[in-house]
Amino acid sequence: MSPKKVVILVADLYQDLEVWYPCLRLKEAGHESLIAGPEAEVVYKSKHGYPIKSEIAIKEVNVDRIDGVIIPGGYAPDILRRYPESIKLVKDVYEKGKIIAAICHGGWLLASARIIAGRTVTSFFAIKDDLENAGANYVDSEVVVDGNIITSRMPEDLPLFMTEILRALQEYKG
């Protein structure tokens, strides 16, 4: 299997484990992660103050050169959806059939991109109403795979979430 490139979206108040665990698991599996934030070369702090530096601005991501996007939770997705380029990236990745994965509050960005109507998803229970109001079928499950959308609820679900992402990357022929 050839190495894949996956963008991990960040902004202030990201959930620590939901950024770092996928980043490290991708590296361990021989893939490349690309940390993208509203601005390039900016240090964003997690909910607990842990820093991560963006490598690229979201608006500079070339969808044709990546294989997927991971949207971690925390409060960062609420910040990210205020940037039209974040919504555009998520929508473009989805429309090209590439892997789009969201955990915890990451579903907010899926709702803002208007890509979950009629799809089955999960998330942290606090945004269930937001996802249902966006037309999604919400289920309370450790991980849900519906086509090219992979969703999960919380940090405790990360092992299965990443197992499904890595499986999808292996099957992805893009």
C-alpha positions in Angstrom: 0.0 0.0 0.0 1.4 3.4 -0.9 1.5 6.0 1.8 -1.5 8.4 2.0 -1.7 12.0 3.1 -4.3 13.0 5.6 -5.0 16.6 6.7 -5.8 17.1 10.4 -7.6 20.3 11.1 -6.7 22.4 14.2 -7.7 25.6 15.9 -7.5 26.8 19.4 -9.3 24.7 22.0 -8.9 21.4 20.1 -9.2 18.2 22.1 -5.6 17.0 22.7 -6.0 13.3 22.2 -8.2 13.7 19.1 -5.4 15.5 17.3 -2.3 13.7 18.6 -3.5 10.1 18.6 -4.5 10.2 14.9 -1.3 12.0 14.0 0.8 9.4 15.7 -1.2 6.4 14.4 -1.0 7.7 10.8 2.8 8.1 11.2 3.0 4.6 12.8 1.2 3.1 9.8 3.5 4.8 7.3 1.1 7.6 6.3 1.7 11.4 6.3 -0.4 13.8 8.4 -0.5 17.5 7.5 -1.6 19.8 10.3 -3.8 22.6 8.9 -5.2 25.6 10.7 -6.8 28.9 9.8 -3.3 30.2 9.3 0.0 28.6 8.5 2.9 28.4 11.0 0.7 29.4 13.9 0.8 27.6 17.3 -2.7 26.6 18.4 -3.4 25.5 22.0 -5.6 22.6 23.0 -8.3 22.7 25.7 -5.5 21.9 28.2 -2.9 24.3 26.7 -0.9 21.7 24.7 0.5 23.4 21.6 0.5 22.3 18.0 1.9 24.3 15.1 0.0 24.3 11.8 2.1 23.4 8.8 -0.3 24.9 6.3 -3.3 27.3 6.1 -6.5 25.5 5.3 -7.1 27.7 2.3 -3.7 26.4 0.9 -4.6 22.7 1.0 -4.8 21.2 -2.4 -7.7 18.6 -2.3 -6.2 16.8 -5.2 -3.0 16.0 -3.3 -4.6 14.6 -0.2 -6.5 11.4 0.6 -8.6 12.5 3.5 -9.3 14.9 6.3 -9.7 14.3 10.1 -11.8 16.8 12.1 -10.9 16.5 15.8 -13.3 17.7 18.5 -13.0 20.0 21.4 -14.3 23.5 20.7 -12.0 23.9 17.7 -14.7 22.8 15.2 -17.0 25.7 16.3 -14.1 28.0 15.5 -13.2 26.3 12.2 -16.7 26.5 10.8 -16.5 30.3 11.0 -14.0 30.1 8.2 -15.5 29.6 4.7 -12.3 27.8 3.6 -12.8 25.1 6.3 -16.3 24.4 5.1 -15.2 24.4 1.5 -12.3 22.0 2.2 -14.7 19.5 4.0 -17.2 19.8 1.2 -14.6 19.3 -1.6 -13.1 16.3 0.1 -16.5 14.7 0.5 -17.6 15.4 -3.0 -14.4 13.9 -4.4 -15.1 10.7 -2.5 -12.1 11.0 -0.3 -12.2 10.1 3.4 -13.7 12.5 5.8 -13.6 11.6 9.5 -14.9 13.6 12.4 -14.9 12.8 16.1 -16.6 14.4 19.1 -17.7 18.0 18.2 -16.1 17.6 14.7 -19.6 16.9 13.4 -20.3 20.6 13.6 -18.1 21.1 10.6 -19.9 18.3 8.7 -23.2 20.0 9.4 -21.9 23.4 8.3 -20.6 21.8 5.1 -24.1 20.4 4.5 -22.9 16.9 3.7 -24.7 14.7 6.3 -28.4 14.9 5.2 -29.6 11.3 4.9 -26.3 9.9 6.3 -25.8 7.9 9.5 -23.4 9.5 11.9 -22.4 9.7 15.6 -20.7 12.3 17.7 -20.5 13.6 21.3 -24.1 13.5 22.5 -24.2 17.2 23.1 -24.4 18.0 19.3 -26.9 15.2 18.5 -29.6 17.8 17.9 -27.3 19.9 15.6 -26.6 16.8 13.4 -30.2 15.7 13.3 -31.3 19.2 12.4 -28.7 19.0 9.5 -30.6 16.0 8.3 -28.4 13.2 9.6 -29.6 9.9 11.2 -27.8 10.0 14.6 -26.8 6.8 16.4 -25.0 6.4 19.7 -22.1 4.1 18.6 -18.4 3.9 19.1 -17.8 4.5 15.4 -20.0 4.8 12.3 -18.9 4.4 8.7 -21.4 5.6 6.1 -19.7 5.7 2.7 -16.7 8.0 2.9 -17.8 9.6 6.2 -16.3 8.1 9.4 -17.6 9.4 12.7 -16.9 8.7 16.4 -18.0 10.1 19.8 -15.1 10.8 22.2 -11.4 10.1 23.0 -12.2 6.7 24.4 -13.4 5.7 20.9 -10.1 6.7 19.2 -8.7 3.1 18.8 -11.7 1.9 16.7 -12.0 5.3 15.0 -8.4 5.1 13.8 -8.8 1.4 12.9 -11.6 2.4 10.5 -9.7 5.4 9.1 -6.6 3.2 8.5 -8.9 0.5 6.9 -10.5 3.2 4.6 -7.0 4.5 3.6 -5.9 1.0 2.7 -9.0 0.5 0.5 -8.9 4.1 -1.0 -7.7 4.0 -4.6 -7.5 7.8 -5.1 
